[in-house]
Amino acid sequence: MLLDILDNLPRLRMSSNQFKMILWILKQCNVANVPSYSTFRKMQTHMRALCGSEPKSYTSSVGNQFFVNDIRETIARDFANPEVAKHLQFYPETTTGPISEVWQAARWKEYKPSELTPMYVRGLRQFYIDEVASLENGVFVIPIAWYKIDGVLHANAVDVTPATTGWTIGLDVRTIPAAEFALNYHDILERVGDNIAWAGQRSSISILLSAHNSDHCTVPEMPNPLRQLAEGDDLYVVMVPIWADDVSGNKSKQYNKHINMYLANANLPGQLLQQEYFVRFVSTSPHATSPEQFSAIKEQIEATRTKPIPCYNAETRRQCRVILRVPSLPADNPQQSEEASHMGGNANCGCRRCKAGGPHELTESDEGYHSMHYAGIPRLAAETKKTLEEQIRMAMYGVEAPISRLQTATGVKDKVAQYWIDILLQKSREIKANNPSRTADSIAAELEAWLLEQPGDKVNPLLDISGLDPNRDTPVEILHTILLGIIKYVWYILHSGWSDAQRDLFVIRLQSTDIDGLTIPPIRSAYMMQYRNGLIGKHFKTLMQTMVFHMHDLVSPELFTLVKAVSALGALLWVHKIDDMTKYGSDLTILIGNVLDAFGDQDPAKILLKIKLHLLPHIVDDAVRFGPPIRNSTEVFECFNAIFRLCSILSNHQAPSRDIALKFASMDRVKHMLSRGFWQVNGDWVCAGPSVRAVLKGMPIIQRHLGWVPPRTIVPGQMRLAAKSKAHLMRWKDTQASSSDNTGFNSVRWRSAISVTAQSGDICRENSWVFARDSEITIGRICELLVPETRSEGIPSGVVTLERFSVLEVLHPDYGMPVLRRPADQCRSTVLATYNHKDVMFRFSVQHDCRLVKCSPTALRRIVQERQETSRTEQLLEHGDDEHFVINMAALHNATLLRRNLPIALTTPRALYLDRKTHHYQVAVGLRTSQDLKRARTQAKRQATLKAKRTGDNVHGSDEGSEPDIESEEEEDEAEAQGVPRQRKRRRVQRK
């Protein structure tokens, strides 16, 4: 088993030769029972058949061959895995507290009750919706929907009154706790007979059930057909978001394109879904596109509607059945456009979510430019499918131009449909050429009949998945849209406009940032500036939280406003909990408006060139439907790509789709076995022995390689002591705490501590800024941590000494953030005795107000290389005082806690422009003027180029073999805004 574990660690992949060397070493060490390599592989094949899965072969409608790991078997393993099953949530929830999970948001509630988990289990009884049930008090009801209220399961139900003349149903819907249900439908039948006679109230029942999002038009059929579908087992519905993207199978720069598909079990808490352990591989192919692979996945998902997945629930120890639904399609923006059958961000109508956009005459008009700052008329899957079918119908007439015009006008274009469009165009032209006398209608009729005979999908298969709208259910993803989009745009504007001296000054300032409370890696500002055009997500996340404090004297007021706007927006997008959805949506709308307006002041054409800017207003709707935007982040899938690359590199390269799918199936099997997962042997459900199960629980190195993070136990107030050799014992009078507490604890000696654990789980050290609560909330900086040498009565188990600061009632005039000052009284310390270990609440980020104090880069620090100080030094800021500080509201860590504990007047965002419409109209006037000039210059340049080509002049004077002159991204965007297609321009070569 240990060898099997070693061979299937996702983050420690081994080649066959390496593994053979390990077997050889074991044999040389006279280890008993070492298998041969072929025997070991046969054992793995046997175990995969026992508790794993075998990839299934598919052939797409285009003819491409690929393999898919059956997602039904993947979900069945989730239920049979106690580490997963205990966290599964099956019902939408209405909460009066913070919204942190997708089932607490609106998306699940958009499904009909029959499309969600339709039953509740109590003991051996199953209570289905649309079936008569009895409560503990003897009242009869019909549950219409199951859902949770603040974590407690309830049912929306209507009362039923039994009578000899026929049972009647009330019209009032009430909420009933699930614990009050006593008898189910079958129990009632045993008491009243084989059938229930209903009074003539079919019309009222129909109206009632329809009003509560039921799909029944008459009195519901009893027993519920879903009960029969489950064949007596429990029935659950599981949400499976599917991620897709193109990924290189190589580590080198040579691109080896594969289209990958992963999924996540959205019934799990979002905190778990950020771990690689819970990411499930589905398929990959260097040939089949994502729509082709989605077709195979759709087939598996739709099959569960008529044949639910048989599972063993490790939490309830009962058999169950599972139906799959797809609630969303997380991915980057180009992939989401493809999934929504959209042309992408470079189209005239560049938004996959709405119909905003159009030709430049429209988008540069006053109203058109204003509309680009808001979400437009939503696109719907039904309309998209109808447009694609119209394109296919037009292709049967053999003329391509009308199809192109329709695609341009609507922004709708689909790879699957385009495959058939190209074939139909060619066939129509061939038929017409062979028989010119035939009418266009007769040719179209013949091609229509031919098309119906062809197997496979004719349009995007995602448009036909029940309950999924690819246009609405592709939520905006903050990694690519914010970090690799908005922040990247701002960073380019900044560094491209600076001189070398300004860049050097920014490097010094950025390196001097206090990163305590930011939870970011150590800043390497010189590296970031040296490779300023090649930064990745973690660098942009650092810049988003810190660069606003280092912009003074380096940028214009308009650009500084833009930096402030994007920093404020980022802090609100990375929250894990939303306390008040209404206020959150309002604040988000203001901050997004500020970002767009600030970009407009800097470059009015930016929102027309970069679709990521227009996508920002759609985040508000996504937050309402899916919960915190960070839940839609794809960072964990991007990280999972590293595991895929290792599997690709070590595959046989002859059948990569099958070989990689087999390896992932083997890794999933080992994870399942180590997690005490169950599998069936001769009708019995068994799991691995205690020694195998102890490997995952007791070996941190195995946990790391499997991507599993064990639950952390937070002990508020826990002190970590310094080593005895470094800790000096002191009397109470010698501590800083004694200056503010003269009662004294001189009966014992005290030792210094390294850190204290806050209520939030933060590890706080000396100089950390914290909120603390004793009799009242205190804000301060930790200057001392003390632990008594021995425990005595009346002596606290730990003391935290804070240097108190107070928050001013007005915001900083430049940063727009709360300001910290020392209190008016001269008490410089407040002692918090941690009797209950809960005094320190959480840590947060504070930055020195260098802009006000005018701190200069006069400090020097030795550079450390190879863990040793060198003679070389680097410049840092030397703070002019220790009095002026600003709370960093751009920080992502504990942003929600920070806003809860600060006065609301200091955290409510303020709009940059109150009358945005008038402002947009004014900006549009200048936009049209500048764009007309750019188009005129582009046209003149084009005419000159054409003239040079005609005369054969060497316009650029280049020698043969010179490097091509490729336009920058900004020049391409400028040309694109003027209606010029995105292209690469090369210097013309004069042959000698």
Buried (B, 14 or more C-beta within 10 A) or exposed (E): BEBBBBBBBBEBBBEEEEBBEBBEEBEEEEEEEBBEEEEBBEBBBEBBEEBBBBBBEBBBBBEBBBBBBBBBBBBBBBBBBBBBBEBBBBBBBEBEEBBBBBBBBBBBBBBBBBBBBBBBBEEEBBBBBBBBBBBEEEBBBBBBBBBBEEEEBBBBBBBBEEEEEEBBBBEEBEEBEBEBBBBBBEEBBEEEEEEBEBEEBEEBBBEBBEEEBBEBEEBBEBBBBBBEBBEEBBBBBBBBBBBBBBBBBBEEEEEBEBBBBBBBBBBBBBBBBBBBBBBBBBBBBBBBBBBBBBBBBBEBBBBBEEEBBBBBBBBEEEBBBBBBBBBBBBBBBBBBBBBBBBBBBBBBBBBBBBBBBBEBEBBBBBEBBBBBBBBBEBBEBEBBBBBBEBBBBBBBBBBBEEBEEBBBEBBBBBBBBBBBBEBBBEBBBEBBEEEEEEEEEEBBEBBEEEBEEEEBBBBBBBBBBEBBBBBBBBBBBBBBBBBBBBBBBBBBBBBEEBEEEBBBBBBBBBBBBBBBBBBBEEBBBBEBBEEBEEBEBEBBBBBBBBBBBBBBEBBEEEBBBBBBBBBBBBBBBBBBBBBEBEEBBBBBBBBBBBBBBBBBBBBBBBBBBBBBBBBBBBBBBBBBBBBBBBBBBBBBBBBBBBBBBBBBBBBEEEBBBBBBBBBBBBBBBBBBBBBBBBBEEEEEBEBBEEEBBEBBBEBEEBBEBBBBBEEEEEEBBBBEBBEEEEBEEBBBEEBBBBEBBEEEBEEBBBBBBBBBBBBBEBEBBBEBBBBBBBEEEBBBBBBBBBBBEEEEEEBBBBBBBBBBBBBEEEBBEBBBBBBBEBEEEEEBBBBBBBEEBEBBBBBBBBBBBBBBBEBEBEBEEEEEEEEEEEEEEBBBBEBBEEBBBBBBBBBBBBBBBBBBBBEEEBBEBEEBBEEBEEBBBBBBEEBBEBBEEBBEEBEEEEEEEEEBEEEEEEBEEBEEEEEEEEBEEBEBBBBBBBBBEEEEBBBBBBEE
